[in-house]
Structure formats: C-alpha cells, structure tokens
Amino acid sequence: MIEPAKTDSTAERLKSFIERIECFEESRSEISEEIKDVFAEVKSHGFDVKIVRQVLKLRKLEPNERQEQEALLESYLSALGMFSATPLGRAAAERAP
C-alpha cells in the first residue's frame, strides 16, 4: 500500500501534478468542443462527416499500414462476393469487354 504524503514538499509536488492534470483536462474539453464545431462546419458545407472521420483515421496511418489495410479489405470483400465494390474490382469491370 502507498503511504500518504508525509512532507510539505511531497504534498506540494502532488498538488502540482493534480493541478497540471486538471488544466490539461480542461484544455482537452475545450479542444473537443472546437473539434465538434469544425465537424458541424464540415456538415454544413455538404461533406459527409463519417467519411471525413475515415479520412482522418487513414491519414494517421503509415503508408504501408494503409496499403495493408486496403489489401485486407479487398480480400475480405472478395471473400464475401463483394469484389466489385473494391477499387480493383471496379478497374477490372471497366476493362471487361
């Protein structure tokens, strides 16, 4: 079990940590509200918010991770008989006579 703070300096250090965390949580809340406002703006300009979220998620990935996920998605869709819904499937359909 952790013993409670026994000295003033330890208590002050703990208080400082708590206050910093509180400040960061407040900032996070403010940023979260700003992000919501931007998404509302995205929607008001006719963009699909779900797709914008997907784009944001993809942009966070390394290029090789993104390619790997896209290949797996194509593989799964193909296994489910949905190959024509993939970029490769659409390209094949365009080339077919």
Secondary structure, 3 states (H helix, E strand, C coil): CCCCCCCHHHHHHHHHHHHHHHHHHHHHHHHHHHHHHHHHHHHHCCCCHHHHHHHHHHHHCCHHHHHHHHHHHHHHHHHCCCHHHCHHHHHHHHHCC
